[in-house]
């Protein structure tokens, strides 16, 4: 998933793996990235990559199982300008993560970029997240959601 220039943005990288997407975001000007991963080997690779590239001061690493929930990430998600989501394919994780994201108080205009298998469900809408664009690359699809502006009747 190629990223455009991201100068000054705050990013959350869900299902971060070795951190490739979040590290790319940092290299394109993101201010900081919250990396979320649950698997030990992937976490070790992520930590090693951040250390080698001297990016620890712009990163926070969370060891969380997103199948259980996102509650510890509440503050990070509320302040994010961009959320990257690249879960393992064909397990329904992208759809369930979108549903959980929709339960959070997301910033107006936040973008959520999901990389998933073509056979995985990409809902048209998840709460305020509305499908904005899809790009197909063989069996891989990159779906971008935009967060609608919250109505003035509901405060935070």
NUSE-999171 format. One record per residue (C-alpha): residue in three letters; x, y, z. Coordinates in Angstrom, 3 decimals. Example, Ala and Ser with C-alpha at 12.3 -4.5 7.8 and 13.67 -1.06 7.14 Angstrom:
<recs>
+-----+----------+----------+----------+
! res !       c1 !       c2 !       c3 !
+-----+----------+----------+----------+
! ALA !   12.300 !   -4.500 !    7.800 !
! SER !   13.670 !   -1.060 !    7.140 !
+-----+----------+----------+----------+
</recs>
This chain:
<recs>
+-----+----------+----------+----------+
! res !       c1 !       c2 !       c3 !
+-----+----------+----------+----------+
! UNK !    0.000 !    0.000 !    0.000 !
! UNK !    1.761 !    3.158 !   -1.183 !
! UNK !    1.332 !    6.257 !    0.921 !
! UNK !    1.243 !    9.872 !   -0.188 !
! UNK !    3.229 !   12.566 !    1.649 !
! UNK !    2.014 !   12.629 !    5.224 !
! UNK !    3.729 !   15.705 !    6.679 !
! UNK !    2.615 !   16.410 !   10.222 !
! UNK !    0.030 !   13.624 !   10.499 !
! UNK !   -0.539 !   11.335 !   13.455 !
! UNK !   -0.920 !    7.698 !   12.368 !
! UNK !   -2.131 !    4.458 !   13.947 !
! UNK !   -0.884 !    1.239 !   12.318 !
! UNK !   -3.189 !   -1.634 !   13.308 !
! UNK !   -1.927 !   -5.188 !   12.698 !
! UNK !    1.496 !   -3.586 !   12.220 !
! UNK !    3.547 !   -6.745 !   11.747 !
! UNK !    7.173 !   -5.679 !   11.216 !
! UNK !    6.032 !   -2.045 !   10.986 !
! UNK !    6.576 !   -1.524 !    7.261 !
! UNK !    3.490 !    0.659 !    6.700 !
! UNK !    3.963 !    2.821 !    9.775 !
! UNK !    7.682 !    3.207 !    9.104 !
! UNK !    6.858 !    4.264 !    5.542 !
! UNK !    4.439 !    6.834 !    7.002 !
! UNK !    7.236 !    8.196 !    9.213 !
! UNK !    9.569 !    8.373 !    6.211 !
! UNK !    6.921 !   10.417 !    4.378 !
! UNK !    6.670 !   12.998 !    7.141 !
! UNK !    4.201 !   11.600 !    9.693 !
! UNK !    4.806 !   13.146 !   13.105 !
! UNK !    4.327 !    9.938 !   15.028 !
! UNK !    2.914 !    6.436 !   14.693 !
! UNK !    1.220 !    4.153 !   17.197 !
! UNK !    2.045 !    0.576 !   16.127 !
! UNK !   -0.300 !   -2.220 !   17.247 !
! UNK !    0.683 !   -5.892 !   17.042 !
! UNK !    0.054 !   -8.959 !   19.194 !
! UNK !    2.459 !  -11.620 !   17.875 !
! UNK !    5.847 !  -11.932 !   19.583 !
! UNK !    8.002 !  -12.544 !   16.472 !
! UNK !    6.404 !   -9.620 !   14.632 !
! UNK !    6.829 !   -7.385 !   17.691 !
! UNK !   10.515 !   -8.318 !   17.901 !
! UNK !   10.973 !   -7.431 !   14.220 !
! UNK !    9.070 !   -4.165 !   14.696 !
! UNK !   11.187 !   -3.161 !   17.709 !
! UNK !   14.392 !   -4.057 !   15.833 !
! UNK !   13.312 !   -2.013 !   12.800 !
! UNK !   12.470 !    1.029 !   14.920 !
! UNK !   15.805 !    0.710 !   16.762 !
! UNK !   17.845 !    0.297 !   13.582 !
! UNK !   16.159 !    3.292 !   11.944 !
! UNK !   16.320 !    5.366 !   15.154 !
! UNK !   12.564 !    6.021 !   15.134 !
! UNK !   11.641 !    5.112 !   18.723 !
! UNK !   11.163 !    8.769 !   19.671 !
! UNK !    8.363 !    9.061 !   17.088 !
! UNK !    6.712 !    5.704 !   17.811 !
! UNK !    4.686 !    3.926 !   20.455 !
! UNK !    4.384 !    0.152 !   20.276 !
! UNK !    1.300 !   -1.548 !   21.698 !
! UNK !    1.082 !   -5.310 !   22.282 !
! UNK !   -2.660 !   -5.855 !   21.871 !
! UNK !   -4.953 !   -8.501 !   20.464 !
! UNK !   -7.359 !   -6.435 !   18.377 !
! UNK !   -9.852 !   -9.304 !   18.240 !
! UNK !  -10.565 !   -8.522 !   21.901 !
! UNK !  -10.971 !   -4.770 !   21.511 !
! UNK !   -9.391 !   -1.354 !   21.081 !
! UNK !  -10.131 !    0.279 !   24.432 !
! UNK !   -6.446 !    0.917 !   25.350 !
! UNK !   -6.042 !    2.761 !   22.037 !
! UNK !   -8.855 !    5.198 !   22.640 !
! UNK !   -6.697 !    8.349 !   22.937 !
! UNK !   -4.500 !    7.364 !   19.980 !
! UNK !   -7.530 !    6.659 !   17.787 !
! UNK !   -9.256 !    9.917 !   18.774 !
! UNK !   -6.223 !   11.968 !   17.724 !
! UNK !   -5.285 !   10.002 !   14.581 !
! UNK !   -5.326 !   11.651 !   11.164 !
! UNK !   -4.714 !    8.328 !    9.402 !
! UNK !   -5.373 !    4.746 !   10.479 !
! UNK !   -3.675 !    1.912 !    8.589 !
! UNK !   -5.255 !   -1.533 !    8.793 !
! UNK !   -3.517 !   -4.577 !    7.283 !
! UNK !   -4.789 !   -7.696 !    9.095 !
! UNK !   -4.163 !  -11.292 !    8.014 !
! UNK !   -6.299 !  -12.066 !    4.972 !
! UNK !   -9.426 !  -14.233 !    4.833 !
! UNK !  -10.170 !  -14.227 !    8.574 !
! UNK !  -12.823 !  -11.484 !    8.734 !
! UNK !  -10.458 !   -9.299 !   10.757 !
! UNK !  -10.690 !   -6.223 !    8.521 !
! UNK !  -14.465 !   -6.101 !    8.765 !
! UNK !  -14.493 !   -6.627 !   12.542 !
! UNK !  -11.732 !   -4.024 !   13.036 !
! UNK !  -13.735 !   -1.493 !   11.004 !
! UNK !  -16.784 !   -2.185 !   13.162 !
! UNK !  -14.698 !   -1.627 !   16.317 !
! UNK !  -13.178 !    1.556 !   14.890 !
! UNK !  -16.684 !    2.839 !   14.196 !
! UNK !  -17.420 !    2.552 !   17.939 !
! UNK !  -14.653 !    5.044 !   18.749 !
! UNK !  -14.826 !    8.835 !   18.766 !
! UNK !  -12.780 !    9.337 !   15.610 !
! UNK !  -11.572 !   12.722 !   14.442 !
! UNK !  -13.682 !   14.314 !   11.692 !
! UNK !  -12.024 !   13.619 !    8.347 !
! UNK !   -9.725 !   10.818 !    9.566 !
! UNK !   -8.855 !    8.388 !    6.776 !
! UNK !   -8.771 !    4.640 !    7.301 !
! UNK !   -6.804 !    2.675 !    4.704 !
! UNK !   -7.462 !   -1.068 !    4.692 !
! UNK !   -5.440 !   -3.641 !    2.778 !
! UNK !   -7.412 !   -6.870 !    2.340 !
! UNK !   -8.026 !   -9.879 !    0.132 !
! UNK !  -10.469 !   -9.387 !   -2.750 !
! UNK !  -12.793 !  -11.997 !   -1.202 !
! UNK !  -12.867 !  -10.211 !    2.178 !
! UNK !  -15.906 !   -8.036 !    2.798 !
! UNK !  -15.373 !   -4.287 !    2.486 !
! UNK !  -18.562 !   -2.708 !    3.799 !
! UNK !  -19.756 !    0.501 !    2.180 !
! UNK !  -20.120 !    2.027 !    5.634 !
! UNK !  -19.084 !    1.378 !    9.244 !
! UNK !  -20.605 !    4.024 !   11.488 !
! UNK !  -19.234 !    7.384 !   10.286 !
! UNK !  -16.630 !    5.636 !    8.126 !
! UNK !  -17.736 !    5.725 !    4.495 !
! UNK !  -16.020 !    3.906 !    1.637 !
! UNK !  -14.289 !    6.566 !   -0.464 !
! UNK !  -12.060 !    4.605 !   -2.864 !
! UNK !  -10.953 !    1.113 !   -3.800 !
! UNK !   -7.917 !    0.000 !   -5.784 !
! UNK !   -7.494 !   -3.599 !   -6.933 !
! UNK !   -4.058 !   -5.201 !   -7.292 !
! UNK !   -4.676 !   -8.810 !   -8.261 !
! UNK !   -6.109 !  -10.548 !   -5.191 !
! UNK !   -5.236 !   -7.582 !   -2.956 !
! UNK !   -7.562 !   -4.616 !   -2.519 !
! UNK !   -6.770 !   -1.291 !   -0.855 !
! UNK !   -9.944 !    0.337 !    0.426 !
! UNK !   -9.957 !    3.876 !    1.803 !
! UNK !  -12.643 !    5.112 !    4.173 !
! UNK !  -13.290 !    8.734 !    5.098 !
! UNK !  -14.854 !    9.707 !    8.399 !
! UNK !  -17.907 !   11.905 !    7.975 !
! UNK !  -18.103 !   15.135 !    9.928 !
! UNK !  -19.971 !   14.585 !   13.170 !
! UNK !  -23.301 !   16.382 !   13.329 !
! UNK !  -23.426 !   19.446 !   15.575 !
! UNK !  -26.101 !   17.808 !   17.726 !
! UNK !  -23.684 !   15.291 !   19.227 !
! UNK !  -20.865 !   16.552 !   21.358 !
! UNK !  -17.814 !   14.637 !   22.569 !
+-----+----------+----------+----------+
</recs>
